[in-house]
Amino acid sequence: MRIHKEGTFDGVWTVFVGPCLCFSDLSETEADALMAAFARLAASRA
């Protein structure tokens, strides 16, 4: 599962999980926490 984040010029972040799921309007801290949570979930299922 690919997990990555993209930021905009105004500091708003979007996290993409796999090919279909995304979470937007996040702060950088929220984006990092969400990425860490999904990374732990993916590792536990591997």
mmCIF file of the N, C-alpha and C atoms, coordinates in Angstrom:
data_MODEL
# 
_entry.id   MODEL 
# 
loop_
_atom_site.group_PDB 
_atom_site.id 
_atom_site.type_symbol 
_atom_site.label_atom_id 
_atom_site.label_alt_id 
_atom_site.label_comp_id 
_atom_site.label_asym_id 
_atom_site.label_entity_id 
_atom_site.label_seq_id 
_atom_site.pdbx_PDB_ins_code 
_atom_site.Cartn_x 
_atom_site.Cartn_y 
_atom_site.Cartn_z 
_atom_site.occupancy 
_atom_site.B_iso_or_equiv 
_atom_site.pdbx_formal_charge 
_atom_site.auth_seq_id 
_atom_site.auth_comp_id 
_atom_site.auth_asym_id 
_atom_site.auth_atom_id 
_atom_site.pdbx_PDB_model_num 
ATOM 1   N N  . MET A 1 1  ? 0.856  -1.173 0.000  1.00 0.00 ? 1  MET A N  1 
ATOM 2   C CA . MET A 1 1  ? 0.000  0.000  0.000  1.00 0.00 ? 1  MET A CA 1 
ATOM 3   C C  . MET A 1 1  ? 0.902  1.236  0.000  1.00 0.00 ? 1  MET A C  1 
ATOM 4   N N  . ARG A 1 2  ? 0.694  2.102  -0.958 1.00 0.00 ? 2  ARG A N  1 
ATOM 5   C CA . ARG A 1 2  ? 1.477  3.334  -1.045 1.00 0.00 ? 2  ARG A CA 1 
ATOM 6   C C  . ARG A 1 2  ? 0.799  4.419  -0.214 1.00 0.00 ? 2  ARG A C  1 
ATOM 7   N N  . ILE A 1 3  ? 1.586  5.078  0.631  1.00 0.00 ? 3  ILE A N  1 
ATOM 8   C CA . ILE A 1 3  ? 1.094  6.167  1.477  1.00 0.00 ? 3  ILE A CA 1 
ATOM 9   C C  . ILE A 1 3  ? 2.024  7.360  1.255  1.00 0.00 ? 3  ILE A C  1 
ATOM 10  N N  . HIS A 1 4  ? 1.455  8.490  0.860  1.00 0.00 ? 4  HIS A N  1 
ATOM 11  C CA . HIS A 1 4  ? 2.281  9.683  0.701  1.00 0.00 ? 4  HIS A CA 1 
ATOM 12  C C  . HIS A 1 4  ? 1.455  10.935 0.970  1.00 0.00 ? 4  HIS A C  1 
ATOM 13  N N  . LYS A 1 5  ? 2.160  12.048 1.142  1.00 0.00 ? 5  LYS A N  1 
ATOM 14  C CA . LYS A 1 5  ? 1.475  13.315 1.400  1.00 0.00 ? 5  LYS A CA 1 
ATOM 15  C C  . LYS A 1 5  ? 1.977  14.368 0.431  1.00 0.00 ? 5  LYS A C  1 
ATOM 16  N N  . GLU A 1 6  ? 1.115  15.331 0.177  1.00 0.00 ? 6  GLU A N  1 
ATOM 17  C CA . GLU A 1 6  ? 1.449  16.469 -0.669 1.00 0.00 ? 6  GLU A CA 1 
ATOM 18  C C  . GLU A 1 6  ? 0.964  17.732 0.018  1.00 0.00 ? 6  GLU A C  1 
ATOM 19  N N  . GLY A 1 7  ? 1.795  18.754 -0.024 1.00 0.00 ? 7  GLY A N  1 
ATOM 20  C CA . GLY A 1 7  ? 1.440  20.029 0.576  1.00 0.00 ? 7  GLY A CA 1 
ATOM 21  C C  . GLY A 1 7  ? 1.206  21.097 -0.472 1.00 0.00 ? 7  GLY A C  1 
ATOM 22  N N  . THR A 1 8  ? 0.424  22.089 -0.106 1.00 0.00 ? 8  THR A N  1 
ATOM 23  C CA . THR A 1 8  ? 0.180  23.218 -0.996 1.00 0.00 ? 8  THR A CA 1 
ATOM 24  C C  . THR A 1 8  ? 0.956  24.427 -0.501 1.00 0.00 ? 8  THR A C  1 
ATOM 25  N N  . PHE A 1 9  ? 0.978  25.463 -1.286 1.00 0.00 ? 9  PHE A N  1 
ATOM 26  C CA . PHE A 1 9  ? 1.725  26.665 -0.940 1.00 0.00 ? 9  PHE A CA 1 
ATOM 27  C C  . PHE A 1 9  ? 1.228  27.321 0.346  1.00 0.00 ? 9  PHE A C  1 
ATOM 28  N N  . ASP A 1 10 ? -0.034 27.079 0.715  1.00 0.00 ? 10 ASP A N  1 
ATOM 29  C CA . ASP A 1 10 ? -0.590 27.720 1.911  1.00 0.00 ? 10 ASP A CA 1 
ATOM 30  C C  . ASP A 1 10 ? -0.531 26.831 3.153  1.00 0.00 ? 10 ASP A C  1 
ATOM 31  N N  . GLY A 1 11 ? 0.215  25.721 3.088  1.00 0.00 ? 11 GLY A N  1 
ATOM 32  C CA . GLY A 1 11 ? 0.424  24.890 4.269  1.00 0.00 ? 11 GLY A CA 1 
ATOM 33  C C  . GLY A 1 11 ? -0.640 23.849 4.536  1.00 0.00 ? 11 GLY A C  1 
ATOM 34  N N  . VAL A 1 12 ? -1.518 23.596 3.574  1.00 0.00 ? 12 VAL A N  1 
ATOM 35  C CA . VAL A 1 12 ? -2.551 22.572 3.722  1.00 0.00 ? 12 VAL A CA 1 
ATOM 36  C C  . VAL A 1 12 ? -2.015 21.283 3.109  1.00 0.00 ? 12 VAL A C  1 
ATOM 37  N N  . TRP A 1 13 ? -2.225 20.174 3.812  1.00 0.00 ? 13 TRP A N  1 
ATOM 38  C CA . TRP A 1 13 ? -1.680 18.892 3.379  1.00 0.00 ? 13 TRP A CA 1 
ATOM 39  C C  . TRP A 1 13 ? -2.795 17.916 3.032  1.00 0.00 ? 13 TRP A C  1 
ATOM 40  N N  . THR A 1 14 ? -2.486 17.026 2.080  1.00 0.00 ? 14 THR A N  1 
ATOM 41  C CA . THR A 1 14 ? -3.371 15.931 1.699  1.00 0.00 ? 14 THR A CA 1 
ATOM 42  C C  . THR A 1 14 ? -2.580 14.639 1.814  1.00 0.00 ? 14 THR A C  1 
ATOM 43  N N  . VAL A 1 15 ? -3.184 13.621 2.426  1.00 0.00 ? 15 VAL A N  1 
ATOM 44  C CA . VAL A 1 15 ? -2.558 12.301 2.541  1.00 0.00 ? 15 VAL A CA 1 
ATOM 45  C C  . VAL A 1 15 ? -3.298 11.351 1.613  1.00 0.00 ? 15 VAL A C  1 
ATOM 46  N N  . PHE A 1 16 ? -2.532 10.633 0.803  1.00 0.00 ? 16 PHE A N  1 
ATOM 47  C CA . PHE A 1 16 ? -3.074 9.643  -0.124 1.00 0.00 ? 16 PHE A CA 1 
ATOM 48  C C  . PHE A 1 16 ? -2.702 8.255  0.380  1.00 0.00 ? 16 PHE A C  1 
ATOM 49  N N  . VAL A 1 17 ? -3.701 7.381  0.482  1.00 0.00 ? 17 VAL A N  1 
ATOM 50  C CA . VAL A 1 17 ? -3.495 6.013  0.947  1.00 0.00 ? 17 VAL A CA 1 
ATOM 51  C C  . VAL A 1 17 ? -3.982 5.078  -0.152 1.00 0.00 ? 17 VAL A C  1 
ATOM 52  N N  . GLY A 1 18 ? -3.040 4.359  -0.749 1.00 0.00 ? 18 GLY A N  1 
ATOM 53  C CA . GLY A 1 18 ? -3.419 3.487  -1.849 1.00 0.00 ? 18 GLY A CA 1 
ATOM 54  C C  . GLY A 1 18 ? -3.916 4.294  -3.033 1.00 0.00 ? 18 GLY A C  1 
ATOM 55  N N  . PRO A 1 19 ? -4.597 3.635  -3.965 1.00 0.00 ? 19 PRO A N  1 
ATOM 56  C CA . PRO A 1 19 ? -5.023 4.325  -5.183 1.00 0.00 ? 19 PRO A CA 1 
ATOM 57  C C  . PRO A 1 19 ? -6.325 5.123  -5.053 1.00 0.00 ? 19 PRO A C  1 
ATOM 58  N N  . CYS A 1 20 ? -7.076 4.934  -3.973 1.00 0.00 ? 20 CYS A N  1 
ATOM 59  C CA . CYS A 1 20 ? -8.432 5.505  -3.933 1.00 0.00 ? 20 CYS A CA 1 
ATOM 60  C C  . CYS A 1 20 ? -8.756 6.372  -2.725 1.00 0.00 ? 20 CYS A C  1 
ATOM 61  N N  . LEU A 1 21 ? -7.984 6.327  -1.671 1.00 0.00 ? 21 LEU A N  1 
ATOM 62  C CA . LEU A 1 21 ? -8.359 6.992  -0.424 1.00 0.00 ? 21 LEU A CA 1 
ATOM 63  C C  . LEU A 1 21 ? -7.492 8.224  -0.208 1.00 0.00 ? 21 LEU A C  1 
ATOM 64  N N  . CYS A 1 22 ? -8.124 9.375  0.101  1.00 0.00 ? 22 CYS A N  1 
ATOM 65  C CA . CYS A 1 22 ? -7.350 10.567 0.421  1.00 0.00 ? 22 CYS A CA 1 
ATOM 66  C C  . CYS A 1 22 ? -8.036 11.363 1.525  1.00 0.00 ? 22 CYS A C  1 
ATOM 67  N N  . PHE A 1 23 ? -7.210 12.037 2.308  1.00 0.00 ? 23 PHE A N  1 
ATOM 68  C CA . PHE A 1 23 ? -7.667 12.906 3.391  1.00 0.00 ? 23 PHE A CA 1 
ATOM 69  C C  . PHE A 1 23 ? -7.057 14.273 3.133  1.00 0.00 ? 23 PHE A C  1 
ATOM 70  N N  . SER A 1 24 ? -7.884 15.309 3.111  1.00 0.00 ? 24 SER A N  1 
ATOM 71  C CA . SER A 1 24 ? -7.375 16.632 2.763  1.00 0.00 ? 24 SER A CA 1 
ATOM 72  C C  . SER A 1 24 ? -7.664 17.645 3.862  1.00 0.00 ? 24 SER A C  1 
ATOM 73  N N  . ASP A 1 25 ? -7.134 18.841 3.650  1.00 0.00 ? 25 ASP A N  1 
ATOM 74  C CA . ASP A 1 25 ? -7.284 19.965 4.588  1.00 0.00 ? 25 ASP A CA 1 
ATOM 75  C C  . ASP A 1 25 ? -6.672 19.650 5.946  1.00 0.00 ? 25 ASP A C  1 
ATOM 76  N N  . LEU A 1 26 ? -5.476 19.056 5.939  1.00 0.00 ? 26 LEU A N  1 
ATOM 77  C CA . LEU A 1 26 ? -4.791 18.677 7.169  1.00 0.00 ? 26 LEU A CA 1 
ATOM 78  C C  . LEU A 1 26 ? -3.621 19.611 7.437  1.00 0.00 ? 26 LEU A C  1 
ATOM 79  N N  . SER A 1 27 ? -3.287 19.756 8.720  1.00 0.00 ? 27 SER A N  1 
ATOM 80  C CA . SER A 1 27 ? -2.036 20.422 9.059  1.00 0.00 ? 27 SER A CA 1 
ATOM 81  C C  . SER A 1 27 ? -0.910 19.420 8.822  1.00 0.00 ? 27 SER A C  1 
ATOM 82  N N  . GLU A 1 28 ? 0.335  19.876 8.824  1.00 0.00 ? 28 GLU A N  1 
ATOM 83  C CA . GLU A 1 28 ? 1.448  18.948 8.609  1.00 0.00 ? 28 GLU A CA 1 
ATOM 84  C C  . GLU A 1 28 ? 1.532  17.922 9.733  1.00 0.00 ? 28 GLU A C  1 
ATOM 85  N N  . THR A 1 29 ? 1.256  18.331 10.959 1.00 0.00 ? 29 THR A N  1 
ATOM 86  C CA . THR A 1 29 ? 1.263  17.407 12.094 1.00 0.00 ? 29 THR A CA 1 
ATOM 87  C C  . THR A 1 29 ? 0.187  16.344 11.940 1.00 0.00 ? 29 THR A C  1 
ATOM 88  N N  . GLU A 1 30 ? -1.000 16.749 11.537 1.00 0.00 ? 30 GLU A N  1 
ATOM 89  C CA . GLU A 1 30 ? -2.086 15.786 11.317 1.00 0.00 ? 30 GLU A CA 1 
ATOM 90  C C  . GLU A 1 30 ? -1.743 14.820 10.187 1.00 0.00 ? 30 GLU A C  1 
ATOM 91  N N  . ALA A 1 31 ? -1.154 15.343 9.124  1.00 0.00 ? 31 ALA A N  1 
ATOM 92  C CA . ALA A 1 31 ? -0.778 14.498 7.991  1.00 0.00 ? 31 ALA A CA 1 
ATOM 93  C C  . ALA A 1 31 ? 0.270  13.470 8.403  1.00 0.00 ? 31 ALA A C  1 
ATOM 94  N N  . ASP A 1 32 ? 1.267  13.899 9.169  1.00 0.00 ? 32 ASP A N  1 
ATOM 95  C CA . ASP A 1 32 ? 2.301  12.969 9.635  1.00 0.00 ? 32 ASP A CA 1 
ATOM 96  C C  . ASP A 1 32 ? 1.714  11.891 10.535 1.00 0.00 ? 32 ASP A C  1 
ATOM 97  N N  . ALA A 1 33 ? 0.807  12.269 11.422 1.00 0.00 ? 33 ALA A N  1 
ATOM 98  C CA . ALA A 1 33 ? 0.178  11.299 12.324 1.00 0.00 ? 33 ALA A CA 1 
ATOM 99  C C  . ALA A 1 33 ? -0.669 10.302 11.544 1.00 0.00 ? 33 ALA A C  1 
ATOM 100 N N  . LEU A 1 34 ? -1.397 10.773 10.557 1.00 0.00 ? 34 LEU A N  1 
ATOM 101 C CA . LEU A 1 34 ? -2.223 9.888  9.741  1.00 0.00 ? 34 LEU A CA 1 
ATOM 102 C C  . LEU A 1 34 ? -1.356 8.925  8.936  1.00 0.00 ? 34 LEU A C  1 
ATOM 103 N N  . MET A 1 35 ? -0.258 9.421  8.379  1.00 0.00 ? 35 MET A N  1 
ATOM 104 C CA . MET A 1 35 ? 0.653  8.550  7.645  1.00 0.00 ? 35 MET A CA 1 
ATOM 105 C C  . MET A 1 35 ? 1.252  7.484  8.554  1.00 0.00 ? 35 MET A C  1 
ATOM 106 N N  . ALA A 1 36 ? 1.628  7.863  9.758  1.00 0.00 ? 36 ALA A N  1 
ATOM 107 C CA . ALA A 1 36 ? 2.194  6.893  10.703 1.00 0.00 ? 36 ALA A CA 1 
ATOM 108 C C  . ALA A 1 36 ? 1.172  5.828  11.072 1.00 0.00 ? 36 ALA A C  1 
ATOM 109 N N  . ALA A 1 37 ? -0.063 6.228  11.279 1.00 0.00 ? 37 ALA A N  1 
ATOM 110 C CA . ALA A 1 37 ? -1.113 5.266  11.640 1.00 0.00 ? 37 ALA A CA 1 
ATOM 111 C C  . ALA A 1 37 ? -1.355 4.274  10.509 1.00 0.00 ? 37 ALA A C  1 
ATOM 112 N N  . PHE A 1 38 ? -1.444 4.749  9.275  1.00 0.00 ? 38 PHE A N  1 
ATOM 113 C CA . PHE A 1 38 ? -1.658 3.836  8.155  1.00 0.00 ? 38 PHE A CA 1 
ATOM 114 C C  . PHE A 1 38 ? -0.430 2.971  7.901  1.00 0.00 ? 38 PHE A C  1 
ATOM 115 N N  . ALA A 1 39 ? 0.768  3.495  8.142  1.00 0.00 ? 39 ALA A N  1 
ATOM 116 C CA . ALA A 1 39 ? 1.978  2.686  7.981  1.00 0.00 ? 39 ALA A CA 1 
ATOM 117 C C  . ALA A 1 39 ? 1.995  1.542  8.991  1.00 0.00 ? 39 ALA A C  1 
ATOM 118 N N  . ARG A 1 40 ? 1.588  1.816  10.238 1.00 0.00 ? 40 ARG A N  1 
ATOM 119 C CA . ARG A 1 40 ? 1.509  0.748  11.248 1.00 0.00 ? 40 ARG A CA 1 
ATOM 120 C C  . ARG A 1 40 ? 0.470  -0.289 10.849 1.00 0.00 ? 40 ARG A C  1 
ATOM 121 N N  . LEU A 1 41 ? -0.665 0.159  10.349 1.00 0.00 ? 41 LEU A N  1 
ATOM 122 C CA . LEU A 1 41 ? -1.707 -0.764 9.906  1.00 0.00 ? 41 LEU A CA 1 
ATOM 123 C C  . LEU A 1 41 ? -1.209 -1.641 8.757  1.00 0.00 ? 41 LEU A C  1 
ATOM 124 N N  . ALA A 1 42 ? -0.547 -1.042 7.792  1.00 0.00 ? 42 ALA A N  1 
ATOM 125 C CA . ALA A 1 42 ? -0.027 -1.803 6.652  1.00 0.00 ? 42 ALA A CA 1 
ATOM 126 C C  . ALA A 1 42 ? 1.027  -2.808 7.109  1.00 0.00 ? 42 ALA A C  1 
ATOM 127 N N  . ALA A 1 43 ? 1.885  -2.417 8.054  1.00 0.00 ? 43 ALA A N  1 
ATOM 128 C CA . ALA A 1 43 ? 2.928  -3.318 8.548  1.00 0.00 ? 43 ALA A CA 1 
ATOM 129 C C  . ALA A 1 43 ? 2.332  -4.490 9.312  1.00 0.00 ? 43 ALA A C  1 
ATOM 130 N N  . SER A 1 44 ? 1.252  -4.254 10.030 1.00 0.00 ? 44 SER A N  1 
ATOM 131 C CA . SER A 1 44 ? 0.646  -5.328 10.818 1.00 0.00 ? 44 SER A CA 1 
ATOM 132 C C  . SER A 1 44 ? -0.065 -6.345 9.937  1.00 0.00 ? 44 SER A C  1 
ATOM 133 N N  . ARG A 1 45 ? -0.408 -5.952 8.723  1.00 0.00 ? 45 ARG A N  1 
ATOM 134 C CA . ARG A 1 45 ? -1.103 -6.854 7.796  1.00 0.00 ? 45 ARG A CA 1 
ATOM 135 C C  . ARG A 1 45 ? -0.142 -7.540 6.834  1.00 0.00 ? 45 ARG A C  1 
ATOM 136 N N  . ALA A 1 46 ? 1.130  -7.177 6.889  1.00 0.00 ? 46 ALA A N  1 
ATOM 137 C CA . ALA A 1 46 ? 2.118  -7.760 5.957  1.00 0.00 ? 46 ALA A CA 1 
ATOM 138 C C  . ALA A 1 46 ? 2.560  -9.132 6.412  1.00 0.00 ? 46 ALA A C  1 
# 
